[in-house]
Amino acid sequence: MQAEFDALHHNNTWELVSRSSTQNLVGCKWVFRIKRHLDGSIDRYKACLVAKGFHQRPGWDYTETFSPVVKLVTIRIVLTLVVRQGWSIRQLDANNAFLQGTLKEEVFMLQPPGFVNKSFPDHVCRLKKALYGLKQAPRAWYTELRVFLLYLGFVNSTTDASLFIHQKSGSTLYLLVYVDDIIVTGSSSTELSNLIFTLAAQFSLKDLGCLNYFLGVEVIPSATRLFLSQRKYITDLLHKLGMANTKPASTPLSASTQLLKDSGDLLPCPTEYRALVGSLQYLSLTRPDIAFSTNKLAQFMQHPRTTHWSALKRVLRYLAGSCNKGIFISATARLTFHAYSDADWAGDKDDHISTTGYLLYLGSTLISWSSRKQRSVARSSTEA
């Protein structure tokens, strides 16, 4: 806690001012976390001062809050390109990222618990920099980073606001931002090192070396390919549910079972069902084979029943037997686009809406996929 408070003080995060009746005071609290390595071992214990953003008033101490993050399709495309070119891929982590964004609005916060200034106990903090928990904190950090990258000569991609491209003297650099996680790669190792040094001089960054674990995805390199896997996420999920030693299933869903919205009894508590479907949606980062089953199970989130719960457990059994599967990115395949698409006709027996699915490849790498219901009822298989 003391180290975090000293870092906030050194960052000039706030200044103490007199309390006024016109101020909208925002509370704060300490939140404690355990940061872990890829293998699950403890990296460090961390304390964060978090503002109670629910005390903020729209239009009073915040306006815009949206902050873009890099699209998953963009990540897979860039990784495919750089693996094909043989470029090195580095990963950076912004230390206290949200604390580095400059606030445009006036935000007043109570002094942190346990660190009230004894000389000015009735004063409040007028925030200069953002804090975790503030409505505009993610946007402030993204804006701060974007302005600096544009100053360095980067160009913001028109199709993905979190992709920045720098081209100079025959060298190319890519920078992808997902909140405080940053991927940098480029054709020149010297330019790449210079970029990391420049960013570290402006922001507090940690160089994590070559990309190996990003957004819960394991990145396993080899001489001719890159493998993206969420094996650890799957095993942790199965252990949490007590299904680590469950009997594996060969397919995500049974072909003979028709899931209907009124089949089976209502679950007494649908919270766990909803949480598990959300976990499956996150697993879709590297597992296109569960896209259809996840989309199907997500349609019963409002009133899940016993049959839906059984189908969900089957998907988990399928994952237990295939946790080592993922996305391969080849370094030798030609970079050509090709796609596959298909649709059933009135596949949903509740509303007779068809389901469309597609796969998009760049070379031999699957970069985008989807399985979702159509917006209207198709009158023929051709229309579907």
C-alpha positions as CSV (number, residue, x, y, z in Angstrom):
1,M,0.0,0.0,0.0
2,Q,2.8,2.4,0.9
3,A,4.6,1.7,-2.4
4,E,1.4,2.3,-4.4
5,F,0.7,5.5,-2.5
6,D,4.3,6.7,-3.1
7,A,3.9,6.0,-6.8
8,L,0.7,8.0,-6.9
9,H,2.4,10.9,-5.1
10,H,5.4,10.7,-7.4
11,N,3.1,10.7,-10.4
12,N,1.5,14.0,-9.2
13,T,-1.9,12.3,-9.3
14,W,-3.7,14.8,-7.1
15,E,-3.3,17.9,-5.1
16,L,-5.1,18.7,-1.8
17,V,-7.6,21.5,-1.9
18,S,-10.2,22.8,0.5
19,R,-13.6,21.0,0.7
20,S,-16.5,22.9,-0.9
21,S,-20.3,22.2,-0.9
22,T,-20.2,22.6,-4.8
23,Q,-17.9,19.6,-5.2
24,N,-19.2,16.1,-6.1
25,L,-17.0,14.0,-3.9
26,V,-15.9,10.6,-5.1
27,G,-15.0,7.9,-2.6
28,C,-12.1,5.5,-2.9
29,K,-10.9,2.1,-1.5
30,W,-7.9,-0.2,-1.5
31,V,-8.2,-3.3,-3.7
32,F,-5.7,-6.2,-3.3
33,R,-4.7,-8.6,-6.0
34,I,-2.2,-11.5,-6.5
35,K,-0.4,-11.3,-9.8
36,R,0.6,-14.8,-11.1
37,H,3.0,-16.1,-13.7
38,L,2.0,-18.3,-16.6
39,D,2.6,-21.5,-14.6
40,G,0.3,-20.2,-11.8
41,S,3.1,-19.3,-9.4
42,I,2.9,-16.0,-7.5
43,D,4.6,-13.1,-9.2
44,R,3.8,-10.3,-6.6
45,Y,1.2,-9.0,-4.3
46,K,-0.3,-5.7,-5.5
47,A,-2.5,-3.0,-3.9
48,C,-4.5,-0.6,-6.0
49,L,-6.3,2.5,-5.0
50,V,-9.6,2.4,-6.8
51,A,-12.0,5.4,-7.1
52,K,-15.7,4.7,-6.6
53,G,-16.7,5.8,-10.0
54,F,-20.4,5.1,-9.2
55,H,-20.3,8.4,-7.2
56,Q,-19.6,10.3,-10.4
57,R,-22.2,12.3,-12.2
58,P,-22.5,12.3,-16.0
59,G,-21.9,15.7,-17.5
60,W,-20.5,16.9,-14.1
61,D,-17.2,15.2,-13.6
62,Y,-17.1,13.0,-16.7
63,T,-18.4,13.1,-20.3
64,E,-16.9,10.6,-22.8
65,T,-15.9,7.1,-21.5
66,F,-15.5,4.9,-24.5
67,S,-12.0,3.5,-25.1
68,P,-11.3,1.2,-28.0
69,V,-9.3,-2.0,-27.7
70,V,-7.6,-3.9,-30.5
71,K,-9.9,-6.4,-32.4
72,L,-9.0,-10.0,-32.1
73,V,-9.1,-10.4,-35.8
74,T,-6.5,-7.7,-36.1
75,I,-4.2,-9.5,-33.6
76,R,-4.5,-12.7,-35.6
77,I,-3.8,-10.9,-38.9
78,V,-0.8,-9.1,-37.6
79,L,0.6,-12.2,-36.0
80,T,0.2,-14.1,-39.3
81,L,2.0,-11.3,-41.3
82,V,4.9,-11.1,-38.9
83,V,5.4,-14.9,-38.5
84,R,5.4,-15.1,-42.3
85,Q,8.1,-12.4,-42.4
86,G,10.1,-13.8,-39.5
87,W,9.9,-10.6,-37.4
88,S,10.4,-10.6,-33.7
89,I,7.3,-9.9,-31.5
90,R,7.7,-8.1,-28.2
91,Q,5.2,-7.6,-25.4
92,L,5.0,-4.6,-23.1
93,D,2.9,-4.0,-20.0
94,A,2.0,-0.5,-18.9
95,N,2.6,-0.1,-15.1
96,N,-0.4,1.6,-13.6
97,A,-1.7,2.5,-17.0
98,F,-4.8,4.3,-15.9
99,L,-2.7,6.5,-13.6
100,Q,-0.9,7.9,-16.6
101,G,-3.9,9.5,-18.3
102,T,-4.4,13.2,-17.8
103,L,-7.9,14.3,-16.8
104,K,-9.7,17.1,-18.6
105,E,-12.6,17.3,-16.1
106,E,-12.4,18.4,-12.5
107,V,-12.8,15.4,-10.2
108,F,-12.7,15.6,-6.4
109,M,-12.0,12.5,-4.3
110,L,-11.8,11.8,-0.6
111,Q,-8.3,11.1,0.8
112,P,-7.2,7.4,0.6
113,P,-8.1,5.4,3.7
114,G,-5.0,5.1,6.0
115,F,-3.2,7.9,4.3
116,V,-5.1,11.0,5.4
117,N,-2.8,14.0,5.6
118,K,-2.6,14.9,9.3
119,S,-2.0,18.6,8.6
120,F,-5.0,18.9,6.3
121,P,-7.5,16.1,7.4
122,D,-10.5,18.0,6.0
123,H,-9.0,18.6,2.6
124,V,-10.0,16.6,-0.5
125,C,-8.0,15.4,-3.5
126,R,-8.4,17.3,-6.8
127,L,-7.4,14.7,-9.3
128,K,-4.9,15.6,-12.1
129,K,-4.4,12.1,-13.4
130,A,-6.9,9.3,-13.8
131,L,-7.4,6.6,-11.2
132,Y,-8.7,3.0,-11.5
133,G,-12.4,3.0,-11.1
134,L,-13.1,6.4,-12.7
135,K,-15.5,6.4,-15.6
136,Q,-13.1,8.1,-18.0
137,A,-9.9,6.4,-16.9
138,P,-9.6,3.9,-19.8
139,R,-10.3,6.7,-22.3
140,A,-7.8,9.1,-20.7
141,W,-5.0,6.4,-20.9
142,Y,-5.8,5.6,-24.5
143,T,-5.8,9.3,-25.5
144,E,-2.5,9.9,-23.7
145,L,-0.9,7.0,-25.6
146,R,-2.4,7.8,-28.9
147,V,-1.3,11.4,-28.9
148,F,2.3,10.4,-28.1
149,L,2.3,7.7,-30.9
150,L,1.0,10.1,-33.4
151,Y,3.7,12.5,-32.3
152,L,6.3,9.8,-33.1
153,G,5.0,9.5,-36.6
154,F,2.7,6.5,-36.2
155,V,-0.6,6.4,-38.2
156,N,-3.8,5.2,-36.7
157,S,-5.4,2.5,-38.7
158,T,-8.8,3.4,-40.1
159,T,-10.2,0.0,-39.5
160,D,-9.0,-0.6,-36.0
161,A,-8.4,2.4,-33.7
162,S,-6.0,0.4,-31.5
163,L,-3.6,-0.5,-34.3
164,F,-0.8,1.9,-35.0
165,I,1.5,1.6,-38.0
166,H,4.9,3.4,-38.6
167,Q,6.7,3.2,-41.9
168,K,10.0,5.0,-42.4
169,S,13.1,4.3,-44.5
170,G,12.0,0.9,-45.6
171,S,11.2,-0.3,-42.1
172,T,7.7,-1.0,-40.7
173,L,6.5,-1.1,-37.1
174,Y,3.2,-2.3,-35.8
175,L,1.8,-1.5,-32.3
176,L,-1.4,-3.0,-30.9
177,V,-3.0,-1.8,-27.7
178,Y,-5.4,-3.8,-25.5
179,V,-5.9,-1.5,-22.5
180,D,-2.5,-1.8,-20.7
181,D,-1.2,-4.7,-22.7
182,I,0.9,-3.7,-25.8
183,I,2.3,-5.8,-28.6
184,V,5.1,-4.3,-30.8
185,T,6.7,-5.8,-33.8
186,G,8.6,-4.7,-36.8
187,S,11.0,-5.4,-39.7
188,S,13.9,-3.7,-38.0
189,S,15.2,-5.0,-34.6
190,T,17.0,-1.7,-34.1
191,E,13.9,0.4,-34.7
192,L,11.9,-1.9,-32.5
193,S,14.4,-1.5,-29.6
194,N,14.4,2.3,-30.1
195,L,10.6,2.4,-30.0
196,I,10.5,0.4,-26.7
197,F,13.2,2.7,-25.2
198,T,11.2,5.8,-26.3
199,L,7.9,4.5,-24.9
200,A,9.6,3.5,-21.6
201,A,11.0,7.0,-21.3
202,Q,7.6,8.6,-21.7
203,F,5.5,6.0,-19.8
204,S,6.2,3.5,-17.0
205,L,6.4,0.3,-19.0
206,K,7.6,-3.2,-18.3
207,D,9.3,-5.1,-21.2
208,L,8.1,-8.7,-21.0
209,G,10.3,-9.8,-23.8
210,C,9.1,-12.1,-26.6
211,L,5.3,-12.6,-26.8
212,N,4.3,-15.7,-24.8
213,Y,1.1,-14.9,-22.9
214,F,-1.4,-12.3,-24.0
215,L,-5.0,-11.8,-22.8
216,G,-5.0,-15.3,-21.3
217,V,-3.8,-16.9,-24.6
218,E,-0.6,-18.9,-24.6
219,V,1.7,-18.0,-27.6
220,I,4.0,-21.0,-28.3
221,P,6.6,-20.3,-31.0
222,S,8.6,-22.8,-33.1
223,A,10.9,-22.6,-36.1
224,T,8.1,-22.7,-38.7
225,R,4.9,-21.7,-36.9
226,L,3.2,-20.0,-34.0
227,F,0.6,-21.8,-31.9
228,L,-2.2,-19.9,-30.0
229,S,-3.8,-21.9,-27.1
230,Q,-6.0,-21.3,-24.1
231,R,-5.1,-24.6,-22.4
232,K,-4.4,-23.0,-19.0
233,Y,-7.7,-21.2,-19.1
234,I,-9.5,-24.5,-19.9
235,T,-7.8,-26.5,-17.2
236,D,-8.4,-23.8,-14.6
237,L,-12.1,-23.7,-15.5
238,L,-12.4,-27.4,-15.2
239,H,-10.6,-27.5,-11.9
240,K,-12.9,-24.8,-10.6
241,L,-16.0,-26.9,-11.6
242,G,-14.6,-30.1,-10.3
243,M,-14.5,-31.6,-13.8
244,A,-10.7,-32.1,-14.2
245,N,-11.1,-35.8,-14.4
246,T,-14.4,-35.9,-16.3
247,K,-15.0,-38.3,-19.2
248,P,-14.2,-36.5,-22.4
249,A,-16.9,-36.1,-25.2
250,S,-16.0,-36.4,-28.8
251,T,-18.2,-33.5,-30.0
252,P,-19.4,-30.2,-28.4
253,L,-23.1,-31.0,-28.9
254,S,-25.1,-34.1,-29.5
255,A,-26.5,-34.3,-33.0
256,S,-29.6,-36.2,-31.9
257,T,-30.6,-33.7,-29.2
258,Q,-32.7,-30.6,-30.1
259,L,-32.4,-27.7,-27.7
260,L,-35.6,-25.9,-27.2
261,K,-36.4,-22.9,-24.9
262,D,-39.2,-24.8,-23.0
263,S,-37.6,-28.2,-22.7
264,G,-36.7,-29.3,-19.2
265,D,-37.2,-27.7,-15.8
266,L,-36.0,-24.2,-15.0
267,L,-32.7,-24.0,-13.1
268,P,-33.2,-22.7,-9.6
269,C,-30.2,-20.4,-9.9
270,P,-29.1,-19.4,-13.5
271,T,-26.0,-17.5,-12.3
272,E,-23.6,-20.3,-12.8
273,Y,-25.0,-21.2,-16.2
274,R,-24.6,-17.6,-17.4
275,A,-21.1,-17.4,-16.0
276,L,-20.0,-20.6,-17.8
277,V,-21.5,-19.4,-21.1
278,G,-19.5,-16.2,-20.7
279,S,-16.4,-18.3,-20.2
280,L,-17.1,-20.2,-23.4
281,Q,-17.4,-17.0,-25.3
282,Y,-14.0,-16.0,-24.0
283,L,-12.6,-19.4,-25.1
284,S,-13.8,-18.6,-28.6
285,L,-10.6,-16.5,-29.0
286,T,-8.8,-19.6,-30.1
287,R,-11.5,-22.3,-30.4
288,P,-13.7,-21.9,-33.5
289,D,-14.9,-25.4,-32.9
290,I,-17.2,-24.3,-30.1
291,A,-18.5,-21.2,-31.8
292,F,-21.8,-22.9,-32.8
293,S,-22.4,-24.5,-29.5
294,T,-21.6,-21.4,-27.6
295,N,-24.0,-19.3,-29.7
296,K,-26.7,-21.9,-29.2
297,L,-26.3,-22.0,-25.4
298,A,-26.2,-18.3,-25.2
299,Q,-29.7,-18.1,-26.6
300,F,-31.1,-19.5,-23.3
301,M,-29.3,-17.1,-20.9
302,Q,-32.6,-15.5,-19.7
303,H,-34.3,-18.7,-18.6
304,P,-31.9,-21.7,-18.7
305,R,-33.3,-25.1,-18.1
306,T,-31.9,-28.5,-17.1
307,T,-31.5,-29.7,-20.7
308,H,-29.5,-26.6,-21.5
309,W,-27.3,-27.2,-18.4
310,S,-26.7,-30.8,-19.6
311,A,-25.6,-29.5,-23.0
312,L,-23.3,-27.0,-21.4
313,K,-21.7,-29.7,-19.3
314,R,-21.1,-31.7,-22.6
315,V,-19.2,-28.8,-24.1
316,L,-17.0,-28.7,-21.0
317,R,-16.4,-32.5,-21.4
318,Y,-15.5,-31.9,-25.0
319,L,-13.0,-29.2,-23.9
320,A,-11.5,-31.6,-21.3
321,G,-10.6,-33.9,-24.1
322,S,-9.3,-31.3,-26.5
323,C,-7.7,-28.6,-24.2
324,N,-4.5,-28.7,-26.3
325,K,-6.2,-27.5,-29.5
326,G,-5.8,-24.0,-30.8
327,I,-4.9,-21.8,-33.8
328,F,-1.8,-22.6,-35.8
329,I,0.0,-19.8,-37.7
330,S,2.3,-21.1,-40.4
331,A,5.5,-19.3,-41.4
332,T,5.5,-20.9,-44.9
333,A,2.0,-20.7,-46.2
334,R,1.1,-18.2,-48.9
335,L,-0.7,-15.1,-47.8
336,T,-3.9,-15.5,-49.8
337,F,-7.5,-15.0,-48.5
338,H,-10.1,-17.7,-48.8
339,A,-13.4,-18.2,-47.0
340,Y,-16.1,-20.8,-46.4
341,S,-19.7,-20.1,-45.4
342,D,-22.8,-22.1,-44.9
343,A,-26.3,-21.7,-43.4
344,D,-29.0,-24.1,-42.3
345,W,-32.7,-23.4,-43.1
346,A,-35.0,-22.8,-40.2
347,G,-32.7,-24.6,-37.9
348,D,-34.1,-23.1,-34.7
349,K,-37.4,-24.9,-34.0
350,D,-38.6,-22.2,-31.6
351,D,-38.6,-19.2,-34.0
352,H,-37.6,-20.9,-37.4
353,I,-34.7,-18.6,-37.9
354,S,-31.7,-19.9,-39.8
355,T,-28.1,-19.9,-38.5
356,T,-25.2,-18.6,-40.6
357,G,-21.5,-19.6,-40.1
358,Y,-18.3,-18.6,-41.9
359,L,-14.6,-19.1,-41.7
360,L,-12.0,-16.7,-43.1
361,Y,-8.4,-17.8,-43.7
362,L,-5.3,-15.8,-44.4
363,G,-3.0,-18.4,-45.9
364,S,-3.5,-21.5,-43.7
365,T,-4.3,-19.4,-40.6
366,L,-7.9,-19.1,-39.5
367,I,-8.3,-15.4,-38.7
368,S,-12.0,-14.8,-38.4
369,W,-15.1,-16.9,-37.8
370,S,-18.7,-16.6,-36.7
371,S,-21.8,-18.6,-36.0
372,R,-24.9,-16.6,-35.4
373,K,-28.6,-16.5,-36.1
374,Q,-29.9,-14.4,-39.0
375,R,-32.0,-11.3,-38.4
376,S,-35.2,-12.5,-40.1
377,V,-37.0,-15.7,-41.1
378,A,-35.8,-17.1,-44.5
379,R,-38.6,-18.3,-46.8
380,S,-36.3,-20.8,-48.6
381,S,-32.9,-22.5,-48.3
382,T,-31.6,-20.2,-51.1
383,E,-32.7,-17.1,-49.2
384,A,-31.1,-18.5,-46.0
